[in-house]
Amino acid sequence: MAARFRQAMEALYLLCVLLAGGSLVLISAVIPWSVYTRYVINRAASWPEPMAILLAIVLTFFGAAACYRANLHMRVTVLHYLLPPLGVRLLELVAELLMAAISLFMVIWGEGLVLTTWHQVIDEFPFLSVGVTYLPIPLGGGITFLFVLERLFLGMPADRWSAHAPPPPVE
């Protein structure tokens, strides 16, 4: 059961990386197009800026979940190094519980935001519901919550960024 959950979290992590990375690539294409239409052909397109904002929302929430799982998020470690081993373990537990609370906040309040704005449309994209554009908030929060559960019950996933990390188990 634990191995299956770990594999599912790995697949979810890779999905988050692909979504965030794809969003970054698209942002990198949309913004130059906006500059080109505005300054070269002197006919500014109305859609690149809102599209870049929507892609930034996807990048932010799915990228944050991926960074959290890979332990690449920003943190301050001064207190961590000053504590004895038991204090470090307690501090890490408190940090994980706070992350779980933040993730649940994103799920609950993000869902409310999605439902409240579901029937509104974006001027530049009349086929797209505003609620859909806010879906990365509760989805990213839910994914992060699953990653918190993974850390709490199974420990940290393998450190894929370290040259000394053991390879992931093959099952």
C-alpha positions as a Markdown table, in Angstrom:
| # | Residue | x | y | z |
|---|---|---|---|---|
| 1 | Met | 0.0 | 0.0 | 0.0 |
| 2 | Ala | 2.8 | 2.4 | 1.0 |
| 3 | Ala | 4.7 | 1.7 | -2.2 |
| 4 | Arg | 1.6 | 2.3 | -4.4 |
| 5 | Phe | 0.9 | 5.6 | -2.6 |
| 6 | Arg | 4.6 | 6.7 | -3.1 |
| 7 | Gln | 4.3 | 5.8 | -6.8 |
| 8 | Ala | 1.1 | 7.8 | -7.1 |
| 9 | Met | 2.7 | 10.8 | -5.4 |
| 10 | Glu | 5.7 | 10.5 | -7.8 |
| 11 | Ala | 3.3 | 10.5 | -10.8 |
| 12 | Leu | 1.4 | 13.5 | -9.3 |
| 13 | Tyr | 4.7 | 15.2 | -8.8 |
| 14 | Leu | 5.7 | 14.7 | -12.4 |
| 15 | Leu | 2.3 | 16.0 | -13.5 |
| 16 | Cys | 2.9 | 19.1 | -11.4 |
| 17 | Val | 6.4 | 19.6 | -13.0 |
| 18 | Leu | 5.0 | 19.2 | -16.5 |
| 19 | Leu | 2.1 | 21.6 | -15.8 |
| 20 | Ala | 4.4 | 24.2 | -14.2 |
| 21 | Gly | 7.1 | 23.8 | -16.8 |
| 22 | Gly | 4.7 | 23.9 | -19.7 |
| 23 | Ser | 3.2 | 27.1 | -18.3 |
| 24 | Leu | 6.6 | 28.7 | -18.0 |
| 25 | Val | 7.4 | 27.8 | -21.6 |
| 26 | Leu | 4.0 | 29.2 | -22.8 |
| 27 | Ile | 4.5 | 32.4 | -20.8 |
| 28 | Ser | 7.9 | 32.7 | -22.5 |
| 29 | Ala | 6.2 | 32.5 | -25.9 |
| 30 | Val | 3.2 | 34.7 | -25.1 |
| 31 | Ile | 5.1 | 37.7 | -23.8 |
| 32 | Pro | 7.4 | 38.1 | -26.8 |
| 33 | Trp | 4.3 | 37.8 | -29.0 |
| 34 | Ser | 2.7 | 40.7 | -27.1 |
| 35 | Val | 5.8 | 42.8 | -27.5 |
| 36 | Tyr | 6.0 | 42.0 | -31.2 |
| 37 | Thr | 2.4 | 42.9 | -31.9 |
| 38 | Arg | 2.6 | 46.1 | -29.9 |
| 39 | Tyr | 5.9 | 47.5 | -31.1 |
| 40 | Val | 6.7 | 45.9 | -34.4 |
| 41 | Ile | 3.3 | 45.7 | -36.2 |
| 42 | Asn | 1.8 | 48.4 | -34.1 |
| 43 | Arg | -1.5 | 46.4 | -33.4 |
| 44 | Ala | -1.4 | 45.2 | -29.8 |
| 45 | Ala | -3.1 | 41.9 | -29.2 |
| 46 | Ser | -5.5 | 41.9 | -26.2 |
| 47 | Trp | -5.1 | 38.3 | -25.2 |
| 48 | Pro | -1.4 | 37.8 | -24.3 |
| 49 | Glu | -1.4 | 39.7 | -21.0 |
| 50 | Pro | -4.4 | 37.9 | -19.5 |
| 51 | Met | -3.1 | 34.6 | -20.9 |
| 52 | Ala | 0.2 | 35.1 | -19.2 |
| 53 | Ile | -1.6 | 35.9 | -15.9 |
| 54 | Leu | -3.6 | 32.7 | -16.2 |
| 55 | Leu | -0.5 | 30.7 | -17.0 |
| 56 | Ala | 1.3 | 32.3 | -14.0 |
| 57 | Ile | -1.5 | 31.0 | -11.7 |
| 58 | Val | -0.9 | 27.5 | -13.0 |
| 59 | Leu | 2.8 | 27.9 | -12.7 |
| 60 | Thr | 2.6 | 29.2 | -9.1 |
| 61 | Phe | 0.3 | 26.6 | -7.5 |
| 62 | Phe | 1.4 | 23.5 | -9.3 |
| 63 | Gly | 5.1 | 24.6 | -9.2 |
| 64 | Ala | 4.8 | 25.3 | -5.5 |
| 65 | Ala | 3.5 | 21.8 | -4.9 |
| 66 | Ala | 6.3 | 20.2 | -6.9 |
| 67 | Cys | 8.9 | 22.3 | -5.1 |
| 68 | Tyr | 7.5 | 21.3 | -1.8 |
| 69 | Arg | 7.7 | 17.6 | -2.6 |
| 70 | Ala | 11.2 | 17.9 | -4.0 |
| 71 | Asn | 12.2 | 19.9 | -0.8 |
| 72 | Leu | 13.3 | 22.9 | -3.0 |
| 73 | His | 11.1 | 25.5 | -1.3 |
| 74 | Met | 12.5 | 28.5 | 0.4 |
| 75 | Arg | 12.9 | 28.2 | 4.2 |
| 76 | Val | 14.9 | 29.7 | 7.0 |
| 77 | Thr | 16.9 | 27.1 | 8.9 |
| 78 | Val | 18.6 | 29.1 | 11.7 |
| 79 | Leu | 16.5 | 27.7 | 14.5 |
| 80 | His | 16.7 | 24.2 | 12.9 |
| 81 | Tyr | 20.5 | 24.2 | 13.4 |
| 82 | Leu | 20.3 | 25.5 | 17.0 |
| 83 | Leu | 18.0 | 22.8 | 18.3 |
| 84 | Pro | 18.9 | 19.3 | 19.6 |
| 85 | Pro | 17.7 | 16.3 | 17.6 |
| 86 | Leu | 14.4 | 16.0 | 19.4 |
| 87 | Gly | 13.7 | 19.7 | 19.0 |
| 88 | Val | 14.4 | 19.4 | 15.3 |
| 89 | Arg | 11.9 | 16.6 | 14.9 |
| 90 | Leu | 9.3 | 18.5 | 16.8 |
| 91 | Leu | 10.0 | 21.6 | 14.7 |
| 92 | Glu | 9.7 | 19.6 | 11.5 |
| 93 | Leu | 6.4 | 18.1 | 12.7 |
| 94 | Val | 5.0 | 21.5 | 13.5 |
| 95 | Ala | 6.1 | 22.7 | 10.0 |
| 96 | Glu | 4.4 | 19.8 | 8.3 |
| 97 | Leu | 1.2 | 20.4 | 10.3 |
| 98 | Leu | 1.3 | 24.1 | 9.4 |
| 99 | Met | 1.7 | 23.1 | 5.7 |
| 100 | Ala | -1.3 | 20.8 | 6.0 |
| 101 | Ala | -3.3 | 23.6 | 7.5 |
| 102 | Ile | -2.3 | 26.0 | 4.7 |
| 103 | Ser | -3.0 | 23.4 | 2.1 |
| 104 | Leu | -6.5 | 22.8 | 3.5 |
| 105 | Phe | -7.1 | 26.5 | 3.6 |
| 106 | Met | -6.3 | 26.7 | -0.1 |
| 107 | Val | -8.6 | 23.8 | -0.8 |
| 108 | Ile | -11.6 | 25.1 | 1.2 |
| 109 | Trp | -11.3 | 28.8 | 0.3 |
| 110 | Gly | -10.1 | 28.1 | -3.2 |
| 111 | Glu | -13.1 | 26.0 | -3.8 |
| 112 | Gly | -15.3 | 28.8 | -2.6 |
| 113 | Leu | -13.6 | 31.2 | -5.0 |
| 114 | Val | -14.1 | 28.8 | -7.9 |
| 115 | Leu | -17.8 | 28.3 | -7.1 |
| 116 | Thr | -18.4 | 32.0 | -6.6 |
| 117 | Thr | -16.8 | 33.0 | -9.9 |
| 118 | Trp | -17.9 | 29.9 | -12.0 |
| 119 | His | -20.5 | 31.8 | -14.0 |
| 120 | Gln | -18.3 | 34.8 | -14.8 |
| 121 | Val | -16.3 | 35.1 | -18.0 |
| 122 | Ile | -13.1 | 36.8 | -18.9 |
| 123 | Asp | -13.5 | 39.5 | -21.6 |
| 124 | Glu | -10.6 | 38.3 | -23.7 |
| 125 | Phe | -11.7 | 34.7 | -23.4 |
| 126 | Pro | -15.5 | 34.6 | -23.3 |
| 127 | Phe | -15.5 | 30.8 | -23.6 |
| 128 | Leu | -13.5 | 30.5 | -20.3 |
| 129 | Ser | -15.1 | 30.7 | -16.9 |
| 130 | Val | -13.3 | 32.7 | -14.3 |
| 131 | Gly | -13.9 | 29.8 | -11.9 |
| 132 | Val | -11.9 | 27.5 | -14.2 |
| 133 | Thr | -8.9 | 29.9 | -14.0 |
| 134 | Tyr | -9.0 | 29.7 | -10.2 |
| 135 | Leu | -9.0 | 25.9 | -10.2 |
| 136 | Pro | -5.2 | 25.6 | -9.7 |
| 137 | Ile | -5.7 | 27.1 | -6.2 |
| 138 | Pro | -7.7 | 24.3 | -4.6 |
| 139 | Leu | -6.1 | 21.6 | -6.8 |
| 140 | Gly | -2.6 | 22.8 | -5.9 |
| 141 | Gly | -3.6 | 22.9 | -2.3 |
| 142 | Gly | -5.0 | 19.4 | -2.5 |
| 143 | Ile | -1.9 | 18.0 | -4.1 |
| 144 | Thr | 0.3 | 19.8 | -1.6 |
| 145 | Phe | -1.8 | 18.2 | 1.2 |
| 146 | Leu | -1.2 | 14.8 | -0.3 |
| 147 | Phe | 2.5 | 15.5 | -0.4 |
| 148 | Val | 2.3 | 16.5 | 3.3 |
| 149 | Leu | 0.6 | 13.2 | 4.1 |
| 150 | Glu | 3.3 | 11.4 | 2.2 |
| 151 | Arg | 6.0 | 13.1 | 4.3 |
| 152 | Leu | 4.2 | 12.5 | 7.6 |
| 153 | Phe | 3.5 | 8.8 | 7.0 |
| 154 | Leu | 6.2 | 7.6 | 4.6 |
| 155 | Gly | 9.0 | 10.2 | 5.2 |
| 156 | Met | 10.7 | 12.3 | 2.6 |
| 157 | Pro | 10.8 | 11.0 | -0.9 |
| 158 | Ala | 14.2 | 10.3 | -2.4 |
| 159 | Asp | 16.4 | 13.4 | -3.0 |
| 160 | Arg | 16.5 | 13.4 | -6.8 |
| 161 | Trp | 18.7 | 16.5 | -6.9 |
| 162 | Ser | 21.6 | 15.1 | -4.9 |
| 163 | Ala | 24.5 | 13.2 | -6.5 |
| 164 | His | 24.6 | 11.0 | -3.4 |
| 165 | Ala | 21.0 | 10.1 | -3.3 |
| 166 | Pro | 20.1 | 6.5 | -3.6 |
| 167 | Pro | 18.1 | 5.5 | -6.6 |
| 168 | Pro | 14.4 | 5.1 | -6.1 |
| 169 | Pro | 13.3 | 1.5 | -5.4 |
| 170 | Val | 12.1 | -0.5 | -8.4 |
| 171 | Glu | 9.1 | -2.6 | -7.7 |
